[in-house]
């Protein structure tokens, strides 16, 4: 068995926890799609998958560009952090409207 320093074991543990959490969130998104978009499940599944693939591509590209231009990865991470904050802000603005129309779209009683 290879000997890892304590920092290596910590990194492995954090990576494992992080990937599990991302997987659970991904599963939750794909479980909610048929409830919210009953008639457009195929289209919405495609859009979510497309967004995930595009995000995975652009994260690597932005980090590489950041490293090439500035010598570090901070600018790339800041770019995606700001994008995430923009997404959270957009969702918080739309959440009340989405909650009030959820039952009407899905056919459920509120």
N, C-alpha and C positions, 0 to 999 in steps of 0.2 A: 504494500500500500504506500502511495506517495505521501510524503510528509508536507503538509501545508502549514505556513505560519498562521497564527491566530487571525490575522487580518484576512487571509485567504478563506478561512472557514466562515468568517463573518460575511464576506462578499458572496460566497456560495449560498449561505442561508438567506441573505437578503434577496438575492436573485431568485431563489426558489419561491420565496413568499411573494415577491412581486409578480412573477409569471403566473402563479396560481390566482392571484387577485385579478390580474388582467383577463385570465381565462374565465373566471366567474362573471366578470362584468360583461364580457363578450357574450356569454351564454344568456345572461339576463336580457341583453338587448334583443337577441334573436327570439327569446320567448315572448317579449312584449310586442313584437311586430305584428303577429296575427291578431292580437287583442285590440290594438289601436288602428291598424290598417287592414281590416278584414277583407276588403275587396282588392287591395293592392299589395298583397303579401309578396308576390314574386318581384314586383318592381322595387319595393322597399328593401327586400333582402339583397337584391342586386346593388342598390345604392349604398347600403351599409357596408357590404363587402368591398365595393369600389372605394369608398372613403377610407376603409381600413388599409387597403393595399396602397392607395395613394399616399396616405399618411406615413406608412412604413417606408415607402420610397423616398418621400421628401425629407423625412427625418435624417436619414443617412446622407442625402445630398446636401442638406443645410449644414449638418455638422462638418462634412468634408469641406464645404465652401468656407465655413467659419474658420476652420483650422488653416486652410490655405491663405485666407486673407488677413487673419489676425494672429495666427500662431496658437490659438486656443479654441476651445469648443464653447466658450461662454456665450458668444453672440448667437450661435445656433440654438442653444438651450433657451436663451432669453426670447428668441423669436417664437419658439413653440410654446413657451410659458405664456407669452402674451396672447397667442392664438387660443390657448386653453381658457385663459381668463375672459377673453372676448366671447367664447362659446358659453361659458357659465353665465355671463351677463345676459346674453341673448336668451338663454333658457329661463333665467329668472324673470325676464320681462314677459315671456310668453306662457309661463306655467299656469297662471290663473285662467287664461283663455283655453289652454289645453285641457285643464281639469274640468272646466264646465262643459266642454264639447266631447269629452271622452265617452260618456254614456250615450250620447246621441249617435256617435259614430259607430260604437260597438254594438248598440242595441240593448245594452244593459240598463237596468233601472238604477236611478241615482237615489 
